[in-house]
Amino acid sequence: MPGGITYPRILSIRTMKRMIGEFFMLGFRNASAPAWMKDFSREFGLGGVILFDYDCISRKYERNIYGPAQVKDLCAEIHALPSRPLIFIDQEGGRVCRLKEELGFAPLPSAMRFARLQPEQQSKIAYQSYREMRDLGIDVNLSPVVDLNVNPGSPDIGSAQRSYSEDPRVVESCATTLVEIARSVGLKLCLKHFPGTGGAKVNPHDHVMDLSDCLSEAQLAVFRNLLPADPMILFSHGIVRQWQKNTPVCISGVAVNLVRSWSPHAYIVSDDLQMQGVQKLMTTNDACLKGLRAGLDLVIIGNNLLDEQDDAARFAHNLILACERDPLLAAHAESAINRTQRLKSV
């Protein structure tokens, strides 16, 4: 740009138009890959796909998961799409299990129960579940939750038994066991929910969540200590006013820069942009743009809390237009695309 800063790029805008979809993880409301997702992947590429069993809009267990054979076929169909999207799932254990035991999948206890097991039991249970996920074709489990259980009544963490413990040593021990088991079977994991939501008083699915008063060095240290072994991290919708006022962490450049100062090659994922923790502040389209500007690698649009399946192409087009106008944004897009492609190649 004459008289301004230039940002070196390898990808042309024309090439980026065919690859901007690498920035998206999309959900869909079918038992097989829908036509709109095939079209999106063909036009823009696609970074990832997220699978759910429960459809929040219809309030029925009629979504993507019906049994092992069906899920394996679905994963093969998704992997056959252009750009071979990564397949993600939330298989934490306990209440947050998309692959349920009653449908024939391997059992997995809640984080709280898992932490109370003997080490050999932990390894056996984790291996069975993680080996099954890889056999089905799942690439990434959005787990473990490494939020400290500082508020046992927290509506989304403590009361749901999604935390291993209030003790950082226990949390790190459990997470390390899971990372080792996952690596042994070729499954990728994702630490969540940065910067720690165990002290939250509201559920980000329903409300804007302020973490300013419960941010702690002990919790940050858990993420910092675990990142070298598991460099994928999911950012929560919590607001930390000390970092960036009225800005959810999942679209905060301050938060991104902090994590990259710990681990330059960290792969950073937003939580679902359709949660009310974001929607009460901005639209999905605006959140995508702000997330890219902040330096995220992948944004989740689950199309479960809201149905914006028909808007996916518009979100991608708008990012392309923004990149055409803003060289810095285009440089961020190229970095995100490159990191996703490297993740796919591992």
C-alpha positions as CSV (number, residue, x, y, z in Angstrom):
1,M,0.0,0.0,0.0
2,P,1.6,3.4,-1.0
3,G,2.7,5.3,2.0
4,G,1.7,2.6,4.4
5,I,2.8,-0.8,5.8
6,T,3.0,-3.7,3.5
7,Y,2.3,-7.3,4.6
8,P,4.0,-10.1,2.7
9,R,1.6,-12.7,1.3
10,I,2.1,-15.8,-0.7
11,L,-1.6,-16.5,-1.4
12,S,-3.3,-14.2,-3.9
13,I,-6.8,-12.9,-3.2
14,R,-8.0,-15.1,-6.1
15,T,-6.5,-18.2,-4.3
16,M,-7.8,-17.1,-1.0
17,K,-11.3,-17.0,-2.4
18,R,-11.0,-20.7,-3.0
19,M,-9.5,-21.4,0.5
20,I,-11.3,-19.0,3.0
21,G,-13.5,-21.9,4.0
22,E,-10.5,-23.3,5.9
23,F,-11.3,-20.7,8.6
24,F,-14.7,-22.4,9.3
25,M,-15.9,-25.4,11.3
26,L,-19.5,-25.9,10.4
27,G,-22.4,-28.0,11.8
28,F,-25.3,-29.3,9.9
29,R,-28.8,-30.8,10.6
30,N,-28.7,-34.1,8.7
31,A,-27.6,-37.7,9.0
32,S,-25.5,-37.3,5.9
33,A,-23.5,-34.4,4.4
34,P,-26.1,-31.8,3.0
35,A,-25.9,-30.3,-0.5
36,W,-25.1,-26.8,0.9
37,M,-22.1,-28.1,2.7
38,K,-20.8,-29.8,-0.4
39,D,-21.3,-26.6,-2.4
40,F,-19.5,-24.6,0.3
41,S,-16.5,-27.0,0.4
42,R,-16.3,-27.0,-3.4
43,E,-16.3,-23.2,-3.6
44,F,-14.3,-22.1,-0.6
45,G,-12.7,-25.2,0.9
46,L,-13.7,-26.2,4.5
47,G,-11.6,-26.4,7.6
48,G,-13.8,-28.6,9.8
49,V,-17.2,-30.2,10.5
50,I,-18.6,-30.6,14.0
51,L,-21.0,-33.5,14.8
52,F,-23.9,-33.4,17.3
53,D,-26.4,-36.0,18.5
54,Y,-28.9,-33.6,19.9
55,D,-30.6,-30.9,17.8
56,C,-31.3,-27.9,20.0
57,I,-33.7,-26.4,17.5
58,S,-36.0,-29.4,17.2
59,R,-35.2,-30.5,20.7
60,K,-34.8,-34.1,19.5
61,Y,-31.9,-36.5,19.3
62,E,-32.2,-36.4,15.5
63,R,-29.1,-34.8,14.2
64,N,-25.9,-36.4,12.9
65,I,-25.4,-39.5,15.1
66,Y,-27.5,-42.7,15.1
67,G,-25.0,-45.5,15.6
68,P,-21.4,-46.6,14.9
69,A,-21.9,-47.8,11.3
70,Q,-23.8,-44.7,10.3
71,V,-21.2,-42.4,11.9
72,K,-18.4,-44.2,10.2
73,D,-20.2,-43.8,6.8
74,L,-20.8,-40.1,7.6
75,C,-17.2,-39.5,8.4
76,A,-16.1,-41.1,5.2
77,E,-18.5,-38.9,3.3
78,I,-17.2,-35.7,4.9
79,H,-13.6,-36.7,4.3
80,A,-14.4,-37.1,0.7
81,L,-15.5,-33.5,0.3
82,P,-13.1,-31.0,-1.4
83,S,-10.2,-30.0,1.0
84,R,-11.0,-33.0,3.2
85,P,-12.4,-31.2,6.3
86,L,-11.3,-32.3,9.7
87,I,-14.1,-33.9,11.8
88,F,-14.6,-32.6,15.3
89,I,-16.8,-33.8,18.2
90,D,-17.4,-33.0,21.9
91,Q,-16.8,-36.3,23.6
92,E,-15.8,-35.2,27.0
93,G,-17.6,-37.9,29.0
94,G,-20.6,-37.8,31.3
95,R,-23.3,-35.4,30.2
96,V,-21.3,-34.1,27.3
97,C,-21.1,-37.3,25.2
98,R,-22.2,-37.1,21.6
99,L,-21.4,-40.8,21.1
100,K,-23.7,-42.3,23.7
101,E,-23.3,-45.7,25.2
102,E,-26.9,-46.7,24.6
103,L,-26.3,-46.3,20.8
104,G,-23.4,-48.8,21.0
105,F,-20.5,-46.5,21.6
106,A,-17.7,-46.9,24.2
107,P,-18.6,-45.5,27.6
108,L,-16.8,-42.5,29.0
109,P,-17.4,-41.1,32.5
110,S,-17.6,-37.4,33.4
111,A,-14.4,-35.5,34.1
112,M,-15.2,-35.6,37.9
113,R,-15.6,-39.3,37.9
114,F,-12.6,-39.9,35.6
115,A,-10.4,-38.0,38.1
116,R,-11.3,-40.4,40.9
117,L,-10.3,-43.5,38.9
118,Q,-7.0,-45.3,39.3
119,P,-4.4,-44.5,36.6
120,E,-4.7,-47.9,34.9
121,Q,-8.5,-47.5,34.8
122,Q,-8.2,-44.0,33.3
123,S,-5.9,-45.3,30.6
124,K,-8.1,-48.3,29.7
125,I,-11.3,-46.3,29.5
126,A,-9.6,-43.4,27.5
127,Y,-8.0,-45.9,25.1
128,Q,-11.3,-47.6,24.3
129,S,-13.1,-44.4,23.6
130,Y,-10.3,-42.7,21.7
131,R,-9.5,-45.7,19.6
132,E,-13.1,-46.0,18.7
133,M,-13.3,-42.3,17.6
134,R,-10.3,-42.8,15.3
135,D,-11.8,-46.0,13.9
136,L,-15.0,-44.1,13.1
137,G,-13.0,-41.4,11.3
138,I,-13.2,-38.6,13.9
139,D,-10.0,-36.4,13.8
140,V,-10.4,-34.1,16.8
141,N,-12.1,-34.5,20.1
142,L,-12.9,-31.1,21.6
143,S,-11.6,-32.1,25.0
144,P,-10.3,-32.1,27.7
145,V,-11.9,-29.4,29.7
146,V,-9.1,-28.1,31.9
147,D,-11.2,-25.4,33.7
148,L,-10.6,-25.5,37.4
149,N,-13.6,-26.3,39.5
150,V,-13.4,-23.1,41.6
151,N,-17.2,-22.7,41.6
152,P,-18.9,-26.1,42.1
153,G,-22.2,-24.5,41.3
154,S,-21.1,-23.1,38.0
155,P,-24.0,-23.8,35.6
156,D,-21.9,-25.0,32.7
157,I,-18.9,-26.6,34.4
158,G,-19.0,-27.5,38.1
159,S,-22.7,-28.5,38.3
160,A,-22.3,-30.6,35.0
161,Q,-19.2,-32.4,36.4
162,R,-17.2,-31.2,33.5
163,S,-14.1,-30.3,35.6
164,Y,-11.6,-32.8,36.9
165,S,-10.8,-30.9,40.0
166,E,-10.2,-27.5,41.7
167,D,-6.6,-28.7,42.1
168,P,-4.4,-27.7,39.1
169,R,-2.2,-30.7,39.7
170,V,-5.1,-33.2,39.3
171,V,-6.4,-31.4,36.2
172,E,-2.9,-31.4,34.6
173,S,-2.4,-35.1,35.5
174,C,-5.8,-36.1,33.9
175,A,-5.2,-34.0,30.8
176,T,-1.7,-35.4,30.4
177,T,-3.0,-39.0,30.5
178,L,-5.6,-38.2,27.9
179,V,-3.1,-36.4,25.6
180,E,-0.7,-39.4,25.8
181,I,-3.5,-41.9,25.0
182,A,-4.8,-39.7,22.1
183,R,-1.4,-39.4,20.6
184,S,-1.0,-43.2,20.7
185,V,-4.1,-43.7,18.6
186,G,-3.7,-40.7,16.3
187,L,-6.5,-38.6,17.7
188,K,-6.1,-34.8,18.2
189,L,-7.4,-33.1,21.3
190,C,-8.3,-29.5,22.1
191,L,-7.8,-27.9,25.5
192,K,-10.8,-25.8,26.7
193,H,-12.2,-23.3,27.7
194,F,-9.5,-20.6,27.8
195,P,-8.9,-18.7,30.1
196,G,-10.9,-20.9,32.4
197,T,-14.7,-20.8,33.0
198,G,-15.0,-22.8,36.2
199,G,-15.7,-19.7,38.2
200,A,-18.5,-18.4,35.9
201,K,-21.9,-17.6,37.4
202,V,-23.8,-17.9,34.1
203,N,-23.9,-20.3,31.2
204,P,-22.5,-18.7,28.0
205,H,-25.0,-20.7,25.9
206,D,-27.6,-18.3,27.3
207,H,-25.9,-15.2,28.7
208,V,-22.9,-12.9,28.3
209,M,-20.3,-14.3,30.7
210,D,-17.9,-12.0,32.6
211,L,-14.8,-13.7,33.9
212,S,-13.0,-10.6,35.0
213,D,-13.3,-11.3,38.7
214,C,-12.4,-15.0,38.5
215,L,-9.4,-14.9,36.2
216,S,-6.5,-16.5,38.1
217,E,-2.8,-17.2,37.5
218,A,-3.3,-20.8,38.6
219,Q,-5.8,-21.4,35.9
220,L,-3.7,-19.6,33.2
221,A,-0.7,-21.8,34.3
222,V,-2.7,-24.9,33.6
223,F,-3.2,-23.9,29.9
224,R,0.4,-22.6,29.7
225,N,1.8,-25.9,31.1
226,L,-0.3,-28.1,28.8
227,L,0.1,-26.3,25.5
228,P,3.5,-27.8,24.6
229,A,2.0,-31.3,24.6
230,D,-1.4,-30.3,23.2
231,P,-1.1,-27.1,21.1
232,M,-4.8,-26.9,20.1
233,I,-6.9,-24.6,22.4
234,L,-10.5,-23.4,22.4
235,F,-11.3,-19.9,23.5
236,S,-14.4,-19.3,25.6
237,H,-17.0,-16.5,25.2
238,G,-16.0,-15.0,28.6
239,I,-15.2,-11.3,28.8
240,V,-12.0,-10.3,30.7
241,R,-12.2,-6.6,31.1
242,Q,-8.6,-6.3,32.1
243,W,-7.7,-7.6,28.6
244,Q,-10.3,-6.1,26.3
245,K,-13.5,-4.4,27.5
246,N,-16.8,-5.8,26.3
247,T,-15.0,-8.3,24.0
248,P,-15.4,-12.0,24.4
249,V,-12.1,-13.8,24.7
250,C,-13.0,-15.9,21.5
251,I,-12.5,-12.7,19.4
252,S,-9.9,-10.9,21.5
253,G,-6.6,-10.1,19.9
254,V,-5.1,-9.6,23.4
255,A,-6.0,-13.1,24.4
256,V,-4.6,-14.5,21.1
257,N,-1.3,-12.6,21.5
258,L,-1.0,-13.9,25.1
259,V,-1.4,-17.5,24.1
260,R,1.0,-17.1,21.1
261,S,3.6,-15.6,23.5
262,W,3.5,-18.9,25.4
263,S,3.3,-21.1,22.3
264,P,3.8,-19.4,18.9
265,H,2.4,-22.4,17.0
266,A,-0.7,-22.8,19.1
267,Y,-3.8,-23.6,17.0
268,I,-6.6,-21.4,18.3
269,V,-10.3,-22.2,17.9
270,S,-13.3,-20.1,18.9
271,D,-16.2,-21.6,20.9
272,D,-19.5,-21.7,19.0
273,L,-20.2,-18.2,17.7
274,Q,-23.9,-18.9,17.9
275,M,-24.0,-19.0,21.7
276,Q,-25.7,-16.1,23.4
277,G,-22.4,-15.1,25.0
278,V,-21.6,-13.7,21.6
279,Q,-25.0,-13.2,19.9
280,K,-26.2,-10.7,22.5
281,L,-23.2,-8.5,21.5
282,M,-22.9,-9.0,17.8
283,T,-24.1,-11.1,14.8
284,T,-22.3,-14.3,13.6
285,N,-21.1,-12.5,10.6
286,D,-19.5,-9.7,12.7
287,A,-18.0,-12.3,15.1
288,C,-16.3,-14.1,12.1
289,L,-14.7,-10.9,11.0
290,K,-13.6,-9.9,14.5
291,G,-12.3,-13.4,15.1
292,L,-10.2,-13.4,11.9
293,R,-8.9,-9.9,12.8
294,A,-7.9,-11.1,16.3
295,G,-5.8,-13.9,14.8
296,L,-8.0,-17.0,15.4
297,D,-7.3,-20.1,13.2
298,L,-10.8,-21.6,13.2
299,V,-14.3,-20.4,14.1
300,I,-17.2,-22.8,15.1
301,I,-20.6,-22.2,13.6
302,G,-22.5,-25.2,14.8
303,N,-25.9,-24.4,13.3
304,N,-27.4,-26.0,16.4
305,L,-28.3,-23.1,18.7
306,L,-29.3,-21.1,15.6
307,D,-29.9,-22.4,12.0
308,E,-27.7,-20.3,9.8
309,Q,-26.8,-23.0,7.3
310,D,-28.1,-20.9,4.4
311,D,-25.8,-18.0,5.5
312,A,-22.5,-19.9,5.5
313,A,-21.6,-18.8,1.9
314,R,-22.4,-15.2,2.8
315,F,-20.1,-15.3,5.8
316,A,-17.3,-16.6,3.6
317,H,-18.0,-14.0,0.9
318,N,-17.9,-11.2,3.4
319,L,-14.6,-12.3,4.8
320,I,-13.1,-12.3,1.2
321,L,-14.4,-8.8,0.6
322,A,-12.9,-7.6,3.9
323,C,-9.5,-9.2,3.0
324,E,-9.6,-7.4,-0.4
325,R,-9.8,-4.1,1.4
326,D,-7.4,-4.8,4.3
327,P,-4.0,-6.3,3.7
328,L,-3.5,-7.0,7.4
329,L,-6.7,-9.0,7.6
330,A,-5.6,-10.9,4.4
331,A,-2.3,-11.7,6.1
332,H,-4.2,-13.1,9.1
333,A,-6.4,-15.2,6.8
334,E,-3.4,-16.6,5.1
335,S,-1.8,-17.5,8.4
336,A,-5.0,-19.2,9.6
337,I,-5.4,-21.1,6.3
338,N,-1.8,-22.3,6.4
339,R,-2.1,-23.5,10.0
340,T,-5.3,-25.4,9.3
341,Q,-3.6,-27.1,6.3
342,R,-0.6,-28.1,8.4
343,L,-3.0,-29.5,11.0
344,K,-4.7,-31.6,8.3
345,S,-1.4,-32.9,7.1
346,V,-0.3,-34.2,10.5
